[in-house]
Amino acid sequence: MEPERLPLLKVLDSPFLSLDGTSVEMASLLFLFLAVLVVAGTTWQRQWTRRAVQAVSAVVFFYVVYSCLGVFGMLRNAFHGTTLLGSVYSESCFWMALPVVAASVTGVAGPVFCGWICPTGALQDLAVALRNRLPKLRARATGPRLLVLGAVCLVFLALLVWLSVEKKMFVEDSSLHWAMGVLALCYLVVAGLVDDQAIRGLRLLSVGVILVTAVSRQLITSPTHFAFSSRGDPASALATLIIVLSSLLVSRAFCRYLCPWGAVTGLLARFSRLKIAHDAARCDGCNACNRSCAVQAVELGQVQVDQCQLCFACIDDCPKSALSLVDTWKPAPRPVETAPQKA
């Protein structure tokens, strides 16, 4: 032991004792954000690079970032940490560290967490890629297809009711309720009974539910929770499967309709530094940008900032280069003043 270093170790050990074991998580998340910010600036094979980052992120979240506990945990931990401010600062930092970092990066660089890092989004992208390669899955919904899909929804609803008979509804195994909600909304959208854009505000309802349960000290588990926890969670595993299957019907359905973290990042993205700009002079109205967007946040080059997940697919697929990433905080160049000419 080196006596001269003992006092310094005590000073650092005491206030950060409750943070023990989280440094690896924080370092991993910061590494992922740094990797995204570095590689997103390159245009060569950017979508393949994004898929590689998603794969690395899935491994990191599965084996390292347990405290996230899925997309619900990002908000629940932040709410809980807020209640500890003024009393237990170090424990408050423990709960708020990851959500604050993710929110801060979103405020500066946009929703890169959703488009590049979130493993729930990566699972849905995998389902979308599978659908695009199978012609039968890409076919338009017909009457018989809708009947089969409706039967699947009813079977899952019956299973949900059966599992909830002896449990508190919306609390224990609550991930199943969100999965059922996503599947039902997908069915309504595919059947043409509701408008895709009109129901996206339901994400704010998810935020409200998490806030209420956090304040009332009720524990609800999010879909895909099993992937971020060391304990078994069959309900969340089933919910994850349903959410992945729902993306065969509507791309990134959970992100569009019920993801609470997506609602928060959508609000923060309105004030972010980096945004996608549209050059109307170059646009020919082909709408390739909308077809390439997994969440249909683009229409004729106009990006809905609160829905965009900054995957850059619209920029990469635009044949006229009418879309580009711009720094909105950068001051506009001043016009060059010329001296008046003498008569």
C-alpha positions as CSV (number, residue, x, y, z in Angstrom):
1,M,0.0,0.0,0.0
2,E,1.2,3.5,-0.8
3,P,0.4,5.7,2.3
4,E,0.7,8.9,0.4
5,R,-2.3,7.9,-1.9
6,L,-4.6,6.7,0.9
7,P,-6.3,10.1,1.7
8,L,-7.1,10.7,-2.0
9,L,-8.6,7.2,-2.3
10,K,-10.8,7.8,0.6
11,V,-12.0,11.1,-0.8
12,L,-12.9,9.5,-4.1
13,D,-14.2,6.3,-2.5
14,S,-16.7,7.7,0.0
15,P,-19.0,9.9,-2.2
16,F,-19.0,7.6,-5.1
17,L,-19.5,4.3,-3.2
18,S,-23.0,3.9,-4.5
19,L,-21.7,4.3,-8.1
20,D,-19.6,1.2,-7.8
21,G,-20.0,-1.0,-10.8
22,T,-21.6,1.6,-13.1
23,S,-18.4,3.0,-14.6
24,V,-18.3,0.2,-17.2
25,E,-21.9,0.9,-18.2
26,M,-21.3,4.6,-18.6
27,A,-18.1,4.1,-20.5
28,S,-19.8,1.6,-22.8
29,L,-22.7,4.0,-23.5
30,L,-20.3,6.9,-24.1
31,F,-18.3,4.7,-26.4
32,L,-21.4,3.9,-28.5
33,F,-22.3,7.6,-28.7
34,L,-18.8,8.5,-29.7
35,A,-18.7,5.8,-32.4
36,V,-22.0,7.0,-33.8
37,L,-20.9,10.6,-34.0
38,V,-17.6,9.6,-35.7
39,V,-19.0,7.1,-38.3
40,A,-22.2,8.9,-39.0
41,G,-20.3,11.7,-40.8
42,T,-19.1,9.2,-43.4
43,T,-21.3,8.6,-46.4
44,W,-19.6,5.4,-47.7
45,Q,-21.8,2.3,-46.8
46,R,-23.3,4.3,-43.9
47,Q,-26.3,2.0,-43.5
48,W,-24.1,-1.1,-43.3
49,T,-22.1,0.8,-40.7
50,R,-25.2,1.6,-38.8
51,R,-26.2,-2.0,-38.7
52,A,-22.7,-2.9,-37.4
53,V,-23.1,-0.3,-34.6
54,Q,-26.5,-1.7,-33.8
55,A,-25.0,-5.2,-33.5
56,V,-22.3,-4.0,-31.2
57,S,-24.8,-2.1,-29.2
58,A,-27.1,-5.1,-28.7
59,V,-24.1,-7.1,-27.3
60,V,-23.2,-4.2,-25.0
61,F,-26.7,-3.8,-23.7
62,F,-27.2,-7.5,-23.3
63,Y,-24.0,-8.1,-21.3
64,V,-23.1,-4.7,-19.8
65,V,-25.8,-2.1,-19.5
66,Y,-28.2,-3.8,-17.1
67,S,-29.3,-0.6,-15.3
68,C,-31.1,0.6,-18.4
69,L,-33.7,-2.2,-18.0
70,G,-35.2,-1.5,-21.4
71,V,-36.7,1.8,-22.7
72,F,-38.9,2.1,-19.7
73,G,-36.0,2.1,-17.3
74,M,-34.4,5.1,-19.0
75,L,-37.3,7.2,-17.8
76,R,-38.1,5.4,-14.5
77,N,-34.5,5.7,-13.3
78,A,-34.5,9.4,-14.2
79,F,-37.7,10.0,-12.3
80,H,-36.5,8.1,-9.3
81,G,-33.1,9.9,-9.3
82,T,-34.9,13.2,-9.4
83,T,-36.7,12.4,-6.1
84,L,-33.4,11.8,-4.4
85,L,-32.0,15.2,-5.3
86,G,-31.3,17.2,-2.2
87,S,-30.9,14.2,0.0
88,V,-28.6,11.5,-1.4
89,Y,-26.7,13.1,-4.2
90,S,-24.4,10.1,-5.1
91,E,-27.4,7.7,-5.3
92,S,-29.3,10.3,-7.4
93,C,-26.4,10.3,-9.8
94,F,-26.5,6.5,-10.0
95,W,-30.0,6.5,-11.2
96,M,-29.8,9.6,-13.4
97,A,-26.4,9.1,-15.1
98,L,-27.4,7.0,-18.2
99,P,-30.7,8.9,-18.9
100,V,-29.0,12.3,-18.5
101,V,-26.2,11.3,-20.9
102,A,-28.6,9.9,-23.5
103,A,-30.8,13.0,-23.2
104,S,-27.9,15.4,-23.4
105,V,-26.5,13.8,-26.6
106,T,-30.0,13.9,-28.1
107,G,-30.2,17.6,-27.3
108,V,-26.9,18.2,-29.2
109,A,-26.7,15.6,-31.9
110,G,-30.3,14.5,-32.4
111,P,-32.0,11.2,-31.7
112,V,-29.0,9.0,-32.6
113,F,-29.8,6.7,-29.7
114,C,-33.0,5.7,-31.4
115,G,-31.6,5.3,-34.9
116,W,-28.2,3.8,-34.1
117,I,-27.9,2.4,-30.5
118,C,-31.3,1.3,-29.1
119,P,-31.4,-2.5,-29.2
120,T,-35.2,-2.5,-29.2
121,G,-35.0,-0.6,-32.5
122,A,-32.4,-2.9,-33.8
123,L,-34.6,-6.0,-33.2
124,Q,-37.4,-4.3,-35.1
125,D,-35.1,-3.4,-38.0
126,L,-34.1,-7.0,-38.2
127,A,-37.8,-7.9,-38.7
128,V,-38.2,-5.2,-41.3
129,A,-35.2,-6.6,-43.2
130,L,-36.7,-10.1,-43.1
131,R,-40.0,-8.7,-44.4
132,N,-38.4,-6.9,-47.3
133,R,-36.7,-10.1,-48.4
134,L,-39.9,-12.2,-48.4
135,P,-42.4,-11.3,-51.1
136,K,-45.3,-12.8,-49.2
137,L,-44.7,-10.6,-46.2
138,R,-44.5,-7.5,-48.3
139,A,-47.8,-8.2,-50.0
140,R,-50.7,-5.9,-49.3
141,A,-53.2,-7.0,-46.6
142,T,-56.3,-8.7,-48.1
143,G,-59.5,-9.8,-46.5
144,P,-58.2,-13.4,-45.7
145,R,-54.9,-12.0,-44.4
146,L,-56.7,-9.5,-42.1
147,L,-58.9,-12.4,-40.8
148,V,-55.9,-14.4,-39.9
149,L,-54.2,-11.5,-38.3
150,G,-57.4,-10.7,-36.3
151,A,-57.5,-14.3,-35.1
152,V,-53.9,-14.0,-33.9
153,C,-54.7,-10.8,-32.0
154,L,-57.7,-12.5,-30.3
155,V,-55.6,-15.6,-29.3
156,F,-52.9,-13.3,-27.8
157,L,-55.5,-11.3,-26.0
158,A,-57.0,-14.5,-24.5
159,L,-53.5,-15.6,-23.4
160,L,-53.0,-12.2,-21.8
161,V,-56.2,-12.4,-19.9
162,W,-55.4,-15.9,-18.7
163,L,-52.0,-14.8,-17.5
164,S,-53.4,-11.8,-15.7
165,V,-56.2,-13.6,-13.7
166,E,-54.1,-13.9,-10.5
167,K,-51.9,-10.8,-11.1
168,K,-52.3,-7.0,-10.9
169,M,-53.3,-5.8,-14.3
170,F,-50.8,-3.3,-15.8
171,V,-48.3,-3.9,-13.1
172,E,-47.1,-7.5,-12.9
173,D,-46.1,-8.7,-16.4
174,S,-47.1,-5.3,-17.7
175,S,-44.8,-5.7,-20.7
176,L,-47.5,-8.0,-22.2
177,H,-50.0,-5.1,-22.2
178,W,-47.7,-2.9,-24.2
179,A,-47.1,-5.8,-26.6
180,M,-50.8,-6.3,-27.0
181,G,-51.3,-2.6,-27.6
182,V,-48.7,-2.6,-30.3
183,L,-50.1,-5.6,-32.1
184,A,-53.7,-4.2,-31.9
185,L,-52.6,-0.8,-33.2
186,C,-50.8,-2.5,-36.1
187,Y,-53.9,-4.4,-37.0
188,L,-56.0,-1.3,-37.0
189,V,-53.5,0.6,-39.1
190,V,-53.1,-2.3,-41.6
191,A,-56.9,-2.7,-41.8
192,G,-57.2,1.0,-42.5
193,L,-59.4,1.7,-39.4
194,V,-57.1,4.3,-37.9
195,D,-54.5,6.7,-39.3
196,D,-50.9,6.0,-38.6
197,Q,-50.0,9.6,-37.9
198,A,-53.0,10.2,-35.7
199,I,-52.1,7.6,-33.1
200,R,-48.5,8.4,-32.6
201,G,-49.3,10.7,-29.7
202,L,-49.9,7.6,-27.7
203,R,-46.2,7.6,-26.9
204,L,-46.9,10.4,-24.4
205,L,-49.5,8.2,-22.7
206,S,-46.7,5.7,-22.1
207,V,-44.6,8.5,-20.5
208,G,-47.5,9.4,-18.3
209,V,-48.0,5.8,-17.2
210,I,-44.3,5.4,-16.3
211,L,-44.3,8.7,-14.4
212,V,-47.4,7.8,-12.4
213,T,-46.1,4.3,-11.5
214,A,-42.7,5.7,-10.6
215,V,-44.2,8.3,-8.2
216,S,-46.5,5.7,-6.7
217,R,-43.5,3.3,-6.3
218,Q,-45.1,0.7,-8.6
219,L,-42.7,-1.4,-10.7
220,I,-43.7,-2.0,-14.3
221,T,-41.5,-3.9,-16.7
222,S,-40.9,-2.9,-20.2
223,P,-40.9,-5.0,-23.4
224,T,-37.5,-6.5,-24.1
225,H,-36.7,-6.2,-20.3
226,F,-35.5,-9.8,-20.3
227,A,-32.6,-8.8,-22.6
228,F,-31.3,-6.2,-20.1
229,S,-31.6,-8.1,-16.9
230,S,-29.8,-11.1,-15.4
231,R,-33.0,-12.7,-14.2
232,G,-35.5,-14.6,-16.3
233,D,-38.6,-12.8,-17.5
234,P,-40.8,-15.0,-19.6
235,A,-43.5,-12.3,-20.0
236,S,-41.0,-9.8,-21.3
237,A,-39.6,-12.4,-23.6
238,L,-43.0,-13.1,-25.1
239,A,-43.6,-9.3,-25.4
240,T,-40.3,-9.0,-27.2
241,L,-41.4,-11.6,-29.7
242,I,-44.7,-9.9,-30.3
243,I,-43.1,-6.5,-30.8
244,V,-40.6,-8.0,-33.3
245,L,-43.5,-9.8,-35.2
246,S,-45.5,-6.5,-35.2
247,S,-42.7,-4.9,-37.2
248,L,-43.5,-7.4,-40.0
249,L,-46.8,-5.5,-40.3
250,V,-45.6,-1.9,-39.6
251,S,-42.0,-0.9,-39.6
252,R,-40.8,-0.1,-36.1
253,A,-44.3,-0.2,-34.7
254,F,-43.3,0.1,-31.1
255,C,-41.1,3.1,-31.8
256,R,-44.0,4.8,-33.7
257,Y,-46.9,4.3,-31.3
258,L,-45.9,3.4,-27.7
259,C,-42.2,4.0,-27.0
260,P,-41.9,6.5,-24.1
261,W,-38.3,7.2,-24.7
262,G,-39.0,8.0,-28.3
263,A,-41.5,10.6,-27.2
264,V,-38.9,12.2,-25.0
265,T,-36.2,12.2,-27.6
266,G,-38.7,13.5,-30.2
267,L,-39.3,16.6,-28.0
268,L,-35.6,17.1,-27.3
269,A,-34.8,16.7,-31.0
270,R,-36.7,19.9,-31.8
271,F,-33.9,21.8,-30.1
272,S,-31.0,19.7,-31.2
273,R,-28.0,21.1,-33.0
274,L,-28.0,18.6,-35.9
275,K,-31.1,18.4,-38.1
276,I,-31.9,17.1,-41.6
277,A,-32.4,20.0,-44.1
278,H,-34.3,19.9,-47.3
279,D,-33.2,21.7,-50.5
280,A,-36.4,22.3,-52.4
281,A,-34.5,23.4,-55.5
282,R,-32.9,20.0,-55.9
283,C,-36.0,17.9,-54.9
284,D,-37.9,16.4,-57.8
285,G,-40.8,14.9,-55.6
286,C,-39.9,11.3,-56.1
287,N,-40.6,10.6,-52.4
288,A,-37.8,8.1,-52.2
289,C,-37.0,9.6,-48.8
290,N,-40.3,8.5,-47.4
291,R,-40.0,5.0,-48.7
292,S,-36.6,4.6,-47.1
293,C,-37.7,5.9,-43.7
294,A,-38.5,3.1,-41.3
295,V,-41.0,5.3,-39.3
296,Q,-42.3,7.3,-42.2
297,A,-41.2,10.6,-40.7
298,V,-40.5,12.1,-44.2
299,E,-42.9,13.4,-46.8
300,L,-41.5,14.9,-50.0
301,G,-38.3,15.9,-48.2
302,Q,-40.0,17.5,-45.2
303,V,-38.8,15.8,-42.0
304,Q,-41.0,15.5,-38.9
305,V,-38.4,16.2,-36.3
306,D,-40.3,14.7,-33.4
307,Q,-40.7,11.4,-35.4
308,C,-37.2,11.2,-37.0
309,Q,-34.7,8.8,-35.6
310,L,-31.7,10.1,-37.5
311,C,-30.8,6.9,-39.2
312,F,-29.7,8.9,-42.4
313,A,-31.5,6.5,-44.7
314,C,-33.5,9.3,-46.3
315,I,-30.2,11.2,-47.0
316,D,-28.5,8.2,-48.4
317,D,-31.3,7.2,-50.7
318,C,-32.1,10.6,-52.1
319,P,-31.1,10.5,-55.8
320,K,-30.9,14.2,-56.0
321,S,-29.0,14.9,-52.8
322,A,-31.8,17.2,-51.7
323,L,-31.4,16.2,-48.1
324,S,-28.4,16.9,-45.9
325,L,-27.4,17.1,-42.2
326,V,-26.9,20.7,-41.1
327,D,-25.7,22.4,-37.9
328,T,-28.6,24.7,-36.9
329,W,-26.5,26.3,-34.1
330,K,-23.9,27.6,-36.6
331,P,-24.5,31.3,-37.3
332,A,-25.4,32.1,-40.9
333,P,-22.5,33.6,-42.8
334,R,-22.6,37.4,-43.0
335,P,-23.0,38.9,-46.5
336,V,-19.8,40.3,-48.0
337,E,-20.0,44.1,-48.1
338,T,-18.6,45.7,-51.1
339,A,-17.3,49.3,-51.3
340,P,-19.5,51.6,-53.4
341,Q,-18.0,52.3,-56.8
342,K,-17.1,55.9,-57.7
343,A,-19.0,57.5,-60.6
